[in-house]
Amino acid sequence: MEPVDREARERLSRLRRPNFNFVEMGIPEGASIKCVRTGETARVVGPRKVEFRGEECSLTQATRIAHQLDDGYAIAPGPHWTFDGRSLSEIYDDTYDYPDTP
């Protein structure tokens, strides 16, 4: 691999933000999170899974279901859910403290 390619790959891996992890974010299994748009709740069932409308799925999929979007629709779920009155995006940013720019 060329040095420029290696450097670009390393820079990209540093910029990629971690996936949502409820446990790391301080949201315990069994906790309820609330959809901002519909007021419905989902229950956290694992570090990266929720139960929503009787279906175990990712938070992204739960967001698609709540917003009536196609399965392939790309959507960031964080702004659409809250836990204890705080947006999951805010909790995520506080947890991972990841820089916005290189």
Backbone as CSV, one residue per row, in Angstrom:
resi,resn,N_x,N_y,N_z,CA_x,CA_y,CA_z,C_x,C_y,C_z
1,MET,0.850,-1.170,0.000,0.000,0.000,0.000,0.901,1.239,0.000
2,GLU,0.524,2.203,-0.804,1.280,3.446,-0.897,1.142,4.241,0.408
3,PRO,2.187,4.994,0.780,2.107,5.792,2.025,0.916,6.747,2.053
4,VAL,0.583,7.350,0.917,-0.549,8.278,0.880,-1.850,7.527,1.147
5,ASP,-1.999,6.331,0.555,-3.199,5.524,0.782,-3.300,5.094,2.238
6,ARG,-2.192,4.705,2.811,-2.174,4.257,4.205,-2.570,5.407,5.128
7,GLU,-2.025,6.586,4.848,-2.345,7.760,5.669,-3.823,8.115,5.564
8,ALA,-4.377,8.047,4.356,-5.795,8.352,4.163,-6.665,7.347,4.912
9,ARG,-6.312,6.079,4.852,-7.080,5.050,5.558,-7.021,5.277,7.070
10,GLU,-5.847,5.598,7.582,-5.700,5.838,9.020,-6.486,7.065,9.456
11,ARG,-6.477,8.115,8.636,-7.212,9.332,8.968,-8.725,9.050,8.982
12,LEU,-9.202,8.279,8.007,-10.613,7.939,7.954,-11.019,7.115,9.169
13,SER,-10.186,6.166,9.573,-10.528,5.333,10.722,-10.566,6.159,12.009
14,ARG,-9.766,7.206,12.083,-9.795,8.091,13.260,-11.043,8.966,13.258
15,LEU,-11.544,9.311,12.056,-12.694,10.200,11.949,-14.022,9.475,12.105
16,ARG,-14.048,8.178,11.842,-15.294,7.428,11.934,-15.763,7.393,13.381
17,ARG,-16.972,7.801,13.572,-17.527,7.841,14.923,-17.971,6.457,15.349
18,PRO,-17.879,6.152,16.632,-18.317,4.837,17.125,-19.823,4.644,16.936
19,ASN,-20.229,3.393,16.813,-21.659,3.072,16.755,-22.307,3.345,18.100
20,PHE,-23.628,3.584,18.069,-24.381,3.726,19.302,-24.191,2.473,20.139
21,ASN,-23.951,2.652,21.423,-23.897,1.532,22.352,-24.572,2.023,23.628
22,PHE,-25.768,1.517,23.865,-26.552,2.006,25.000,-25.822,1.842,26.325
23,VAL,-25.149,0.715,26.511,-24.438,0.460,27.770,-23.345,1.508,27.973
24,GLU,-22.529,1.732,26.943,-21.465,2.734,27.051,-22.026,4.130,27.282
25,MET,-23.228,4.389,26.752,-23.854,5.696,26.887,-24.597,5.851,28.215
26,GLY,-24.556,4.817,29.069,-25.198,4.892,30.379,-26.698,4.657,30.357
27,ILE,-27.184,4.021,29.299,-28.604,3.707,29.189,-28.741,2.199,29.404
28,PRO,-29.292,1.781,30.525,-29.302,0.353,30.864,-30.341,-0.448,30.082
29,GLU,-30.093,-1.755,29.998,-31.091,-2.648,29.415,-32.369,-2.524,30.234
30,GLY,-33.482,-2.538,29.547,-34.775,-2.379,30.199,-35.263,-0.944,30.224
31,ALA,-34.370,0.008,29.948,-34.751,1.424,29.956,-35.667,1.727,28.771
32,SER,-36.517,2.719,28.950,-37.390,3.183,27.875,-36.798,4.441,27.258
33,ILE,-36.816,4.476,25.950,-36.446,5.686,25.220,-37.686,6.132,24.452
34,LYS,-37.793,7.418,24.206,-39.020,7.975,23.635,-38.756,8.580,22.263
35,CYS,-39.635,8.262,21.315,-39.561,8.835,19.972,-40.129,10.255,20.023
36,VAL,-39.338,11.211,19.591,-39.746,12.615,19.628,-40.967,12.845,18.751
37,ARG,-40.984,12.245,17.590,-42.052,12.497,16.612,-43.396,11.911,17.030
38,THR,-43.392,10.671,17.508,-44.664,9.989,17.766,-45.016,9.866,19.241
39,GLY,-44.041,10.052,20.123,-44.270,9.866,21.548,-44.229,8.410,21.980
40,GLU,-44.044,7.497,21.018,-43.960,6.075,21.347,-42.655,5.790,22.075
41,THR,-42.637,4.669,22.795,-41.419,4.281,23.481,-40.874,2.986,22.905
42,ALA,-39.575,2.835,23.057,-38.872,1.594,22.724,-38.136,1.180,23.987
43,ARG,-37.956,-0.110,24.143,-37.253,-0.629,25.319,-35.882,-1.124,24.892
44,VAL,-34.849,-0.713,25.599,-33.484,-1.154,25.324,-33.372,-2.622,25.743
45,VAL,-32.961,-3.483,24.800,-32.855,-4.914,25.094,-31.427,-5.437,24.958
46,GLY,-30.495,-4.581,24.592,-29.097,-4.964,24.468,-28.257,-3.734,24.182
47,PRO,-26.959,-3.887,24.114,-26.096,-2.733,23.872,-26.415,-1.978,22.580
48,ARG,-26.950,-2.709,21.579,-27.227,-2.063,20.294,-28.610,-2.392,19.754
49,LYS,-29.492,-2.882,20.617,-30.829,-3.299,20.170,-31.920,-2.722,21.053
50,VAL,-33.069,-2.499,20.417,-34.264,-2.066,21.130,-35.423,-2.960,20.724
51,GLU,-36.462,-2.935,21.536,-37.729,-3.564,21.149,-38.701,-2.438,20.877
52,PHE,-39.235,-2.425,19.666,-40.148,-1.365,19.261,-41.330,-1.998,18.531
53,ARG,-42.518,-1.712,19.005,-43.747,-2.286,18.443,-43.661,-3.808,18.374
54,GLY,-43.082,-4.398,19.420,-43.008,-5.847,19.521,-41.910,-6.496,18.700
55,GLU,-41.068,-5.699,18.069,-40.001,-6.205,17.213,-38.636,-5.809,17.776
56,GLU,-37.722,-6.759,17.888,-36.354,-6.434,18.281,-35.600,-5.975,17.034
57,CYS,-34.982,-4.817,17.135,-34.313,-4.236,15.968,-33.271,-3.214,16.419
58,SER,-32.568,-2.690,15.449,-31.627,-1.609,15.732,-32.416,-0.319,15.956
59,LEU,-31.762,0.662,16.535,-32.413,1.954,16.730,-32.708,2.613,15.386
60,THR,-31.825,2.415,14.421,-32.059,2.967,13.082,-33.336,2.380,12.489
61,GLN,-33.502,1.064,12.607,-34.708,0.430,12.069,-35.947,0.909,12.819
62,ALA,-35.865,1.052,14.119,-36.999,1.570,14.891,-37.370,2.976,14.423
63,THR,-36.379,3.770,14.098,-36.629,5.126,13.607,-37.328,5.076,12.254
64,ARG,-36.873,4.182,11.386,-37.539,4.022,10.083,-39.003,3.621,10.261
65,ILE,-39.249,2.688,11.171,-40.617,2.233,11.415,-41.470,3.391,11.941
66,ALA,-40.967,4.111,12.923,-41.719,5.221,13.521,-42.019,6.319,12.514
67,HIS,-41.101,6.544,11.582,-41.253,7.617,10.595,-41.847,7.118,9.286
68,GLN,-42.201,5.827,9.243,-42.788,5.213,8.056,-41.891,5.382,6.828
69,LEU,-40.609,5.032,6.990,-39.632,5.137,5.916,-39.298,3.759,5.366
70,ASP,-38.850,3.707,4.126,-38.423,2.446,3.515,-37.217,1.877,4.250
71,ASP,-37.062,0.556,4.191,-35.967,-0.120,4.880,-34.590,0.418,4.510
72,GLY,-34.367,0.788,3.283,-33.058,1.248,2.859,-32.776,2.716,3.138
73,TYR,-33.746,3.431,3.681,-33.589,4.871,3.905,-32.554,5.123,4.999
74,ALA,-31.557,5.930,4.675,-30.502,6.251,5.639,-30.975,7.381,6.552
75,ILE,-30.951,7.113,7.841,-31.363,8.130,8.812,-30.537,7.964,10.083
76,ALA,-30.082,9.064,10.613,-29.361,9.045,11.890,-30.412,9.063,12.999
77,PRO,-30.459,8.045,13.838,-31.549,7.948,14.810,-31.427,8.861,16.025
78,GLY,-30.232,9.287,16.374,-30.010,10.019,17.620,-30.913,11.200,17.889
79,PRO,-31.127,12.079,16.913,-31.969,13.245,17.186,-33.450,12.914,17.382
80,HIS,-33.850,11.710,17.022,-35.259,11.347,17.020,-35.725,10.642,18.288
81,TRP,-34.809,10.445,19.243,-35.134,9.709,20.466,-34.565,10.431,21.677
82,THR,-35.245,10.258,22.813,-34.759,10.839,24.066,-34.718,9.780,25.158
83,PHE,-33.867,10.034,26.131,-33.797,9.221,27.350,-33.719,10.192,28.513
84,ASP,-34.620,10.067,29.443,-34.691,10.982,30.594,-34.664,12.447,30.151
85,GLY,-35.381,12.740,29.071,-35.509,14.113,28.604,-34.350,14.650,27.786
86,ARG,-33.321,13.837,27.574,-32.158,14.277,26.784,-32.131,13.533,25.455
87,SER,-31.770,14.231,24.394,-31.681,13.571,23.093,-30.537,12.559,23.109
88,LEU,-30.749,11.447,22.405,-29.693,10.443,22.335,-28.450,10.997,21.639
89,SER,-28.627,11.952,20.742,-27.470,12.589,20.098,-26.616,13.318,21.132
90,GLU,-27.261,14.021,22.023,-26.541,14.746,23.082,-25.804,13.764,24.004
91,ILE,-26.478,12.687,24.375,-25.855,11.682,25.238,-24.676,11.037,24.517
92,TYR,-24.853,10.742,23.235,-23.783,10.164,22.419,-22.570,11.091,22.404
93,ASP,-22.800,12.362,22.100,-21.687,13.326,22.036,-20.975,13.451,23.377
94,ASP,-21.722,13.450,24.459,-21.107,13.520,25.789,-20.306,12.256,26.103
95,THR,-20.803,11.114,25.636,-20.144,9.837,25.914,-18.837,9.695,25.151
96,TYR,-18.884,9.960,23.871,-17.722,9.681,23.023,-16.809,10.883,22.829
97,ASP,-17.299,12.086,23.132,-16.465,13.286,23.066,-15.554,13.257,21.852
98,TYR,-16.172,13.053,20.698,-15.413,12.892,19.462,-15.363,14.217,18.727
99,PRO,-14.197,14.607,18.207,-14.085,15.910,17.517,-14.902,15.936,16.229
100,ASP,-15.475,17.097,15.922,-16.262,17.239,14.696,-15.391,17.377,13.459
101,THR,-14.203,17.901,13.620,-13.316,18.129,12.480,-11.957,17.504,12.756
102,PRO,-11.230,17.183,11.679,-9.889,16.564,11.863,-8.889,17.483,12.502
